[in-house]
Amino acid sequence: MRRLVLGDVHGAHRALLQVLERASYNPKKDELILLGDLTDGWPESAQVVDYLSKLPRVTWVLGNHDQWSLDWLSKGYTPHIWTSQGGKATIKSYEGSTSKQRDKHLAFFLKTVLYHIDKDNNLFVHGGFNWHIPIEKQDVYSLTWDRNLFAVAHMWQNASNKKQADYTVKAYKEVFIGHTTTSRSDPELRPVHVSNVWCLDQGAGWEGKLTCLDVVTKEFWQSDIVSTLYPEERGR
């Protein structure tokens, strides 16, 4: 059984199917860890949730966009910060859906976790975390919105005080995050590995690709540029 971790999908159902096919994903054998932000952006958020909700061995880590979508599904909240950042596309994707379908999706949303630690002490979290506070005591906002961890990881990698850097980093074997899009700083659109932090948001919600990575071997697969899969759409 492989452990596969998937970056931010942002409603790109075509990219999701493509990258899983390229990874030869086998739902009967492989574990799939979702780093959050399944929704908002491209026009098929409902289709993404519907597909993934039917798979076994799926762990969904909550992202900030997922939280907005959850609030809409459960409470009808439509804050401008959400609708202006892909939320309108999510709402539209649910047009024509039945209340039964929405209830099933809501049940899947409610299975999200704020973070996941696997058997090898790898941490999976959407945004990041404060390394001075035990992970179980951290608030939702930090875990879904933090970008400081990724910035500090660069500093750790180049730290002159290697002992301190190692002490800080080695709380977990490796850390896998999404949320911070690397497509604008890395034109190769490959997974970014800094210190022991892996960022797998290669801009699928914008102008980049969707990434799926094998946690153990680090082999990875990517979709085409997502905008080419939706030529009829403007995206976010």
C-alpha positions as CSV (number, residue, x, y, z in Angstrom):
1,M,0.0,0.0,0.0
2,R,1.4,3.4,-1.0
3,R,0.8,6.6,0.9
4,L,0.0,9.3,-1.7
5,V,-0.4,13.0,-0.7
6,L,-2.3,15.4,-2.9
7,G,-1.9,19.1,-3.2
8,D,-4.6,21.8,-3.4
9,V,-7.2,20.8,-6.0
10,H,-9.4,24.0,-6.0
11,G,-12.3,22.6,-7.9
12,A,-10.2,21.2,-10.8
13,H,-11.9,17.8,-11.2
14,R,-10.3,17.2,-14.6
15,A,-6.8,17.7,-13.1
16,L,-7.6,15.5,-10.2
17,L,-8.6,12.6,-12.4
18,Q,-5.6,13.2,-14.7
19,V,-3.0,13.2,-11.9
20,L,-4.4,10.1,-10.2
21,E,-4.4,8.3,-13.5
22,R,-0.8,9.2,-14.0
23,A,0.0,8.0,-10.5
24,S,-1.7,4.7,-11.3
25,Y,-3.7,5.3,-8.1
26,N,-5.5,2.2,-6.9
27,P,-8.2,3.0,-4.4
28,K,-8.2,-0.6,-3.2
29,K,-4.6,-0.5,-2.2
30,D,-3.4,3.1,-1.9
31,E,-3.9,5.5,1.0
32,L,-4.7,9.1,-0.1
33,I,-3.9,12.1,2.0
34,L,-5.5,15.4,0.9
35,L,-3.7,18.6,2.0
36,G,-6.9,20.7,1.9
37,D,-8.5,23.3,-0.4
38,L,-10.4,20.9,-2.5
39,T,-12.9,23.7,-3.3
40,D,-13.0,27.2,-4.8
41,G,-11.5,28.3,-8.1
42,W,-12.2,26.0,-11.0
43,P,-15.9,25.1,-11.8
44,E,-16.1,21.5,-10.4
45,S,-15.8,21.7,-6.7
46,A,-18.9,19.6,-6.1
47,Q,-17.6,17.0,-8.5
48,V,-14.3,16.9,-6.7
49,V,-16.0,16.4,-3.4
50,D,-18.4,13.8,-4.8
51,Y,-15.5,11.7,-6.3
52,L,-13.3,11.8,-3.3
53,S,-16.1,11.2,-0.8
54,K,-16.6,7.7,-2.4
55,L,-13.1,6.5,-2.0
56,P,-11.7,4.4,0.8
57,R,-8.6,5.2,2.8
58,V,-8.9,9.0,2.4
59,T,-7.7,11.5,5.0
60,W,-8.8,15.0,4.3
61,V,-6.9,17.8,6.1
62,L,-8.9,21.0,6.4
63,G,-7.9,24.0,4.3
64,N,-9.0,27.6,4.6
65,H,-11.1,27.3,1.5
66,D,-12.7,24.1,2.7
67,Q,-13.7,25.9,5.9
68,W,-15.5,28.6,3.9
69,S,-17.2,25.9,1.8
70,L,-18.2,24.0,4.9
71,D,-19.7,27.1,6.4
72,W,-21.7,27.7,3.3
73,L,-23.0,24.1,3.1
74,S,-23.8,23.9,6.8
75,K,-24.9,27.5,7.6
76,G,-25.4,29.3,4.3
77,Y,-22.6,31.8,5.0
78,T,-21.3,33.7,1.9
79,P,-18.7,36.2,3.1
80,H,-17.2,38.4,0.4
81,I,-13.7,37.2,1.1
82,W,-14.9,33.8,0.1
83,T,-17.1,34.5,-2.9
84,S,-14.4,36.8,-4.3
85,Q,-11.7,34.1,-4.1
86,G,-13.4,31.2,-5.8
87,G,-16.5,30.7,-3.7
88,K,-18.9,31.8,-6.5
89,A,-17.6,28.9,-8.6
90,T,-18.2,26.5,-5.7
91,I,-21.8,27.7,-5.2
92,K,-22.4,27.4,-9.0
93,S,-21.0,23.8,-9.0
94,Y,-23.8,22.8,-6.6
95,E,-26.6,24.2,-8.8
96,G,-29.0,21.4,-9.6
97,S,-27.8,19.2,-6.7
98,T,-30.3,17.7,-4.3
99,S,-30.5,18.2,-0.6
100,K,-29.5,14.5,-0.2
101,Q,-26.4,15.0,-2.3
102,R,-25.5,18.1,-0.3
103,D,-26.0,16.3,3.0
104,K,-23.7,13.5,1.8
105,H,-21.0,16.1,0.9
106,L,-21.5,17.9,4.2
107,A,-20.9,14.6,6.0
108,F,-17.6,14.2,4.1
109,F,-16.6,17.8,5.0
110,L,-17.3,17.0,8.7
111,K,-14.7,14.2,8.5
112,T,-11.9,16.6,7.9
113,V,-9.0,16.8,10.4
114,L,-6.9,19.8,11.2
115,Y,-3.7,17.8,10.8
116,H,-2.6,14.2,10.3
117,I,0.4,12.3,11.7
118,D,1.3,9.1,10.0
119,K,3.0,6.0,11.4
120,D,6.4,7.4,10.4
121,N,5.9,10.7,12.3
122,N,5.3,12.7,9.2
123,L,3.0,15.7,9.7
124,F,0.4,16.7,7.1
125,V,-1.2,20.1,7.6
126,H,-2.7,22.6,5.2
127,G,-0.9,25.9,6.1
128,G,1.7,25.4,8.8
129,F,2.0,25.5,12.6
130,N,3.8,27.2,15.4
131,W,6.7,24.9,16.3
132,H,6.8,26.4,19.9
133,I,3.3,25.0,20.7
134,P,2.2,21.3,20.7
135,I,0.3,20.6,17.5
136,E,-2.8,19.4,19.4
137,K,-3.1,22.8,21.2
138,Q,-3.0,25.0,18.1
139,D,-6.0,26.9,16.7
140,V,-7.8,26.3,13.5
141,Y,-6.6,29.6,12.0
142,S,-2.9,28.8,12.4
143,L,-3.2,25.4,10.9
144,T,-5.2,26.5,7.9
145,W,-3.7,29.9,7.2
146,D,-0.1,29.9,8.4
147,R,2.6,30.7,5.9
148,N,5.4,31.5,8.3
149,L,6.5,27.8,8.6
150,F,7.5,27.6,5.0
151,A,9.4,30.9,5.1
152,V,11.2,29.9,8.3
153,A,12.1,26.5,6.7
154,H,14.3,28.4,4.2
155,M,16.0,30.0,7.1
156,W,16.5,26.6,8.9
157,Q,18.0,25.1,5.8
158,N,20.6,27.9,5.7
159,A,21.0,28.2,9.4
160,S,24.6,28.7,10.7
161,N,23.4,27.1,14.0
162,K,22.8,23.6,12.7
163,K,22.1,22.2,16.1
164,Q,19.3,24.6,16.7
165,A,17.9,24.1,13.2
166,D,17.9,20.3,13.6
167,Y,16.3,20.5,17.0
168,T,13.5,22.6,15.6
169,V,12.9,20.7,12.4
170,K,13.1,17.2,13.8
171,A,9.9,17.4,15.8
172,Y,8.6,15.6,12.8
173,K,10.4,13.4,10.3
174,E,8.9,15.4,7.4
175,V,6.2,18.0,7.1
176,F,3.8,18.2,4.1
177,I,1.9,21.4,3.4
178,G,-0.2,23.1,0.7
179,H,-1.7,26.6,0.9
180,T,1.4,28.6,-0.2
181,T,1.5,28.5,-4.0
182,T,5.0,28.0,-5.3
183,S,4.1,28.5,-9.0
184,R,5.0,32.2,-8.9
185,S,8.5,31.6,-7.5
186,D,9.4,28.3,-9.2
187,P,8.8,28.3,-13.0
188,E,9.5,24.5,-13.1
189,L,6.3,23.9,-11.1
190,R,7.9,21.0,-9.2
191,P,7.2,20.1,-5.5
192,V,9.3,22.4,-3.3
193,H,11.5,20.7,-0.7
194,V,13.1,23.0,1.9
195,S,14.7,21.6,5.1
196,N,12.3,18.8,5.9
197,V,9.2,20.7,4.6
198,W,7.5,19.7,1.4
199,C,5.1,22.2,-0.2
200,L,2.8,20.6,-2.7
201,D,0.8,23.6,-3.9
202,Q,2.1,24.2,-7.4
203,G,-0.7,26.6,-8.3
204,A,-3.5,24.3,-9.5
205,G,-6.0,26.9,-8.3
206,W,-4.3,29.5,-10.6
207,E,-1.8,29.1,-13.4
208,G,0.0,25.9,-12.3
209,K,-0.3,22.2,-11.9
210,L,-1.8,19.7,-9.5
211,T,0.7,17.5,-7.7
212,C,0.5,14.0,-6.2
213,L,3.5,12.6,-4.4
214,D,4.5,9.3,-2.9
215,V,5.3,10.0,0.8
216,V,8.0,7.3,1.0
217,T,9.7,7.3,-2.4
218,K,9.1,11.0,-3.3
219,E,8.1,10.0,-6.8
220,F,5.6,12.5,-8.0
221,W,3.1,13.0,-10.8
222,Q,1.5,16.2,-12.0
223,S,-1.5,17.3,-14.1
224,D,-1.2,19.5,-17.2
225,I,-1.4,23.2,-16.6
226,V,-4.9,23.4,-15.1
227,S,-6.0,26.3,-17.2
228,T,-5.5,24.2,-20.4
229,L,-7.9,21.7,-19.0
230,Y,-10.6,24.4,-18.6
231,P,-10.1,26.5,-21.8
232,E,-13.7,27.8,-21.5
233,E,-13.1,29.1,-17.9
234,R,-11.3,32.2,-16.6
235,G,-10.6,30.6,-13.2
236,R,-10.1,32.7,-10.1
